[in-house]
Amino acid sequence: MKAKELFEVTVIVGLAVLFIVVSAALVEAKGPVKVAILDTGSNVAYKEGISLIDSTVKDYNGHGTLMVGIIKEVYPQAELYIVKVMGKDGLLIDEEAVISGLEWATEKGVDIINMSLRLRNSNGLHRAIKKAYERGIVIVAAAGNKTSIMGSLSTQYSIPDTQYSEVAYPAKYEEVIAVGALDKYGRVYDGSIKDEKVELLCRGYKGKTAGTSIASAYAAGFIARIIFDNPGFGIEGLRNFIHQQIAKQAGELK
């Protein structure tokens, strides 16, 4: 199979939303889709924002701004809710800030929460995830890369090296859609975690940057468009819809 053909097949099966990407026009608006991004802040305009680590939502790292830009690229009508949970170095993520950020986004009634980051497992984190899920919020997170250096940003707490071969938390929680990365040829990105818990594969590159962080942001944008076109799906309805499209497209390609 040629590279171009491989790219087309993998993107259709992996994203399950190609039919949305190639759609020439959006349906009549049924209300804004609210997307919260827990990251390093944003230098792009947003609806509301909060910093839980310093006095400004301004992004001194660039990672959060990149995630925001990708989501707006896929779904320009998204209402963005920025939650700054990490600073300039992008490596020291405060778990309590993430938990507070999840609670803030939940109270704001967002539709989607994107977390392109890696944390250790904790009861407090899982409780916040469950609360958002029970409110009907779709939670999307980077499945993680095979190294702590690139891709999803890492917690301030020590994470054993062995965990970099497994799906990261919070993506590993059942309530979260874990997103792996595809490279520019449509193959699974070499650095992306490969595991049955990876629920979606999505484009994992933007310019010279690659990883599951980017894939998660693209997935969040695509899911926002699905919600826009199909209000009232609910989380499980949305997941079933995506899985049905994967099966349908895969069957058509046989």
C-alpha positions as CSV (number, residue, x, y, z in Angstrom):
1,M,0.0,0.0,0.0
2,K,1.4,3.4,-0.9
3,A,1.9,6.0,1.8
4,K,-0.9,8.2,0.5
5,E,-3.3,5.3,0.6
6,L,-2.2,4.3,4.0
7,F,-2.8,7.9,5.2
8,E,-6.3,8.0,3.8
9,V,-7.3,4.6,5.3
10,T,-5.8,5.2,8.7
11,V,-7.2,8.7,9.1
12,I,-10.7,7.5,8.2
13,V,-10.6,4.5,10.6
14,G,-8.6,6.3,13.3
15,L,-10.5,9.6,13.4
16,A,-13.9,8.2,12.5
17,V,-14.9,11.8,11.7
18,L,-13.5,12.3,8.2
19,F,-17.1,12.9,7.0
20,I,-17.2,16.0,9.2
21,V,-13.8,17.2,8.1
22,V,-14.7,17.1,4.4
23,S,-18.2,18.6,5.0
24,A,-18.5,21.8,3.0
25,A,-20.8,23.6,5.5
26,L,-21.9,23.4,9.0
27,V,-25.6,22.9,9.9
28,E,-27.6,25.6,11.5
29,A,-26.0,26.5,14.9
30,K,-27.7,24.8,17.9
31,G,-25.8,26.8,20.5
32,P,-22.1,27.2,21.2
33,V,-19.9,24.2,22.1
34,K,-17.8,25.1,25.2
35,V,-14.3,23.6,25.4
36,A,-12.1,23.8,28.4
37,I,-8.3,23.4,28.0
38,L,-6.3,22.6,31.1
39,D,-2.7,23.6,30.1
40,T,-0.2,26.4,30.3
41,G,-2.6,29.2,29.5
42,S,-3.4,30.9,26.3
43,N,-2.2,33.8,24.2
44,V,-5.2,33.3,21.9
45,A,-8.6,35.0,22.6
46,Y,-10.9,33.0,24.8
47,K,-14.4,33.3,26.4
48,E,-13.3,32.9,30.1
49,G,-10.1,31.9,31.8
50,I,-8.6,31.3,35.2
51,S,-5.0,30.8,36.4
52,L,-4.6,28.4,39.3
53,I,-0.8,28.8,39.6
54,D,-0.2,32.6,39.2
55,S,-1.9,35.9,38.5
56,T,-2.3,35.6,34.7
57,V,-3.7,33.3,32.1
58,K,-1.0,34.5,29.7
59,D,1.0,31.5,28.3
60,Y,4.8,31.7,28.9
61,N,5.4,28.2,27.6
62,G,3.5,28.0,24.3
63,H,2.1,24.5,24.8
64,G,-1.4,25.7,25.8
65,T,-1.6,28.2,23.0
66,L,-0.7,25.4,20.6
67,M,-3.5,23.3,21.9
68,V,-6.0,26.2,21.7
69,G,-4.9,27.0,18.2
70,I,-5.5,23.4,17.1
71,I,-9.0,23.3,18.6
72,K,-9.9,26.5,16.9
73,E,-8.4,25.3,13.6
74,V,-10.8,22.3,13.6
75,Y,-13.8,24.1,15.1
76,P,-13.5,27.9,14.9
77,Q,-16.8,28.4,16.6
78,A,-15.7,26.8,19.9
79,E,-16.1,28.9,23.1
80,L,-12.8,28.5,24.9
81,Y,-12.4,28.2,28.7
82,I,-8.8,28.4,29.6
83,V,-7.5,26.8,32.8
84,K,-3.9,27.5,33.5
85,V,-2.5,24.6,35.6
86,M,1.2,24.8,34.8
87,G,3.8,27.4,34.2
88,K,6.7,28.3,32.0
89,D,8.7,25.1,32.3
90,G,5.6,23.0,31.4
91,L,6.8,20.1,33.6
92,L,5.6,21.0,37.1
93,I,1.9,20.3,37.0
94,D,0.2,20.9,40.4
95,E,-2.3,18.1,41.0
96,E,-4.4,20.3,43.2
97,A,-4.5,22.9,40.5
98,V,-5.7,20.3,38.0
99,I,-8.4,19.1,40.4
100,S,-9.5,22.7,41.0
101,G,-9.4,23.3,37.3
102,L,-11.7,20.4,36.6
103,E,-14.1,21.6,39.2
104,W,-14.1,25.1,37.7
105,A,-14.7,23.8,34.2
106,T,-17.5,21.6,35.5
107,E,-19.2,24.5,37.2
108,K,-19.0,26.5,34.0
109,G,-21.0,23.8,32.3
110,V,-18.5,23.2,29.5
111,D,-19.2,20.4,26.9
112,I,-15.6,19.2,26.6
113,I,-12.5,19.2,28.7
114,N,-9.1,18.6,27.0
115,M,-6.1,17.6,29.0
116,S,-2.9,17.2,27.1
117,L,-0.9,16.3,30.2
118,R,0.2,13.4,32.4
119,L,-0.5,13.0,36.1
120,R,-0.1,10.2,38.7
121,N,-3.2,8.3,39.6
122,S,-5.0,9.7,42.7
123,N,-8.4,9.4,44.3
124,G,-8.8,13.2,44.3
125,L,-8.1,13.4,40.6
126,H,-10.5,10.5,39.8
127,R,-13.3,12.0,41.9
128,A,-13.0,15.3,39.9
129,I,-13.1,13.3,36.6
130,K,-16.1,11.4,37.7
131,K,-18.0,14.5,38.8
132,A,-17.4,16.1,35.3
133,Y,-18.4,12.9,33.6
134,E,-21.6,12.6,35.6
135,R,-22.4,16.2,34.5
136,G,-22.3,15.0,30.9
137,I,-18.9,16.5,30.1
138,V,-16.8,14.7,27.5
139,I,-13.2,14.4,28.8
140,V,-10.4,14.0,26.3
141,A,-6.8,13.4,27.2
142,A,-3.5,12.5,25.7
143,A,-2.7,8.8,26.0
144,G,0.9,9.7,26.6
145,N,4.2,9.3,24.8
146,K,6.9,6.8,25.5
147,T,9.2,9.5,27.0
148,S,8.7,12.1,29.6
149,I,10.4,14.7,27.5
150,M,8.0,15.1,24.6
151,G,4.3,15.1,24.1
152,S,1.9,15.2,27.1
153,L,3.3,17.4,29.8
154,S,4.2,15.7,33.1
155,T,3.3,16.0,36.8
156,Q,5.5,17.5,39.5
157,Y,5.3,14.2,41.2
158,S,7.7,11.4,40.3
159,I,6.3,8.9,37.8
160,P,8.1,5.5,37.4
161,D,9.8,5.1,34.0
162,T,7.7,1.9,33.5
163,Q,4.5,4.0,33.3
164,Y,5.8,5.7,30.2
165,S,5.0,2.4,28.4
166,E,1.4,2.6,29.6
167,V,-1.6,4.9,28.9
168,A,-1.2,7.9,31.1
169,Y,-3.5,9.3,33.7
170,P,-6.0,10.9,33.4
171,A,-6.5,9.3,29.9
172,K,-6.4,5.8,31.6
173,Y,-9.6,6.4,33.5
174,E,-12.7,4.8,32.1
175,E,-14.5,8.1,32.0
176,V,-11.9,9.7,29.7
177,I,-11.4,9.3,26.0
178,A,-7.7,8.3,25.6
179,V,-6.2,9.7,22.3
180,G,-3.1,8.3,20.6
181,A,-1.2,10.0,17.8
182,L,-0.8,9.4,14.1
183,D,2.2,10.6,12.1
184,K,2.1,12.4,8.8
185,Y,1.9,9.1,6.9
186,G,-1.2,8.0,8.8
187,R,0.7,5.4,10.8
188,V,0.7,5.3,14.6
189,Y,3.4,7.8,15.7
190,D,6.5,6.0,17.0
191,G,6.4,7.8,20.3
192,S,2.7,7.3,21.0
193,I,1.6,4.7,23.6
194,K,0.2,1.7,21.9
195,D,-2.4,0.0,24.1
196,E,-6.0,-1.3,23.8
197,K,-7.1,1.5,26.2
198,V,-6.3,4.0,23.4
199,E,-9.8,4.8,22.2
200,L,-9.0,7.1,19.3
201,L,-6.1,7.8,17.0
202,C,-5.8,11.3,15.7
203,R,-3.4,13.5,13.8
204,G,-0.5,14.0,16.2
205,Y,1.7,16.6,14.4
206,K,1.6,20.3,13.9
207,G,4.5,21.9,12.2
208,K,7.7,20.4,13.7
209,T,5.9,19.3,16.9
210,A,4.5,15.8,17.4
211,G,2.9,13.8,20.1
212,T,-0.3,12.8,21.8
213,S,-0.8,16.2,23.2
214,I,-1.5,17.4,19.7
215,A,-3.6,14.4,18.9
216,S,-5.8,15.1,22.0
217,A,-6.3,18.7,20.9
218,Y,-7.3,17.6,17.4
219,A,-9.7,15.0,18.9
220,A,-11.3,17.7,21.1
221,G,-11.9,19.9,18.1
222,F,-13.4,17.1,16.1
223,I,-15.6,16.0,19.0
224,A,-16.8,19.6,19.4
225,R,-18.0,19.5,15.8
226,I,-19.8,16.3,16.3
227,I,-21.6,17.7,19.4
228,F,-22.4,20.8,17.3
229,D,-24.0,18.7,14.6
230,N,-25.6,16.2,17.0
231,P,-26.8,17.9,20.2
232,G,-28.3,15.7,22.8
233,F,-26.1,12.7,22.1
234,G,-24.7,12.4,25.6
235,I,-21.3,11.0,26.4
236,E,-22.0,7.3,25.7
237,G,-24.1,8.2,22.7
238,L,-21.2,10.2,21.4
239,R,-18.7,7.3,22.0
240,N,-21.1,4.8,20.4
241,F,-21.5,7.1,17.4
242,I,-17.7,7.4,16.9
243,H,-17.3,3.6,17.2
244,Q,-20.1,3.0,14.7
245,Q,-18.4,5.3,12.3
246,I,-15.1,3.5,12.7
247,A,-16.8,0.1,12.0
248,K,-18.7,1.5,9.1
249,Q,-15.8,3.2,7.4
250,A,-13.5,0.2,8.0
251,G,-16.2,-2.1,6.4
252,E,-16.4,0.2,3.4
253,L,-12.6,0.1,2.9
254,K,-12.4,-3.8,2.9
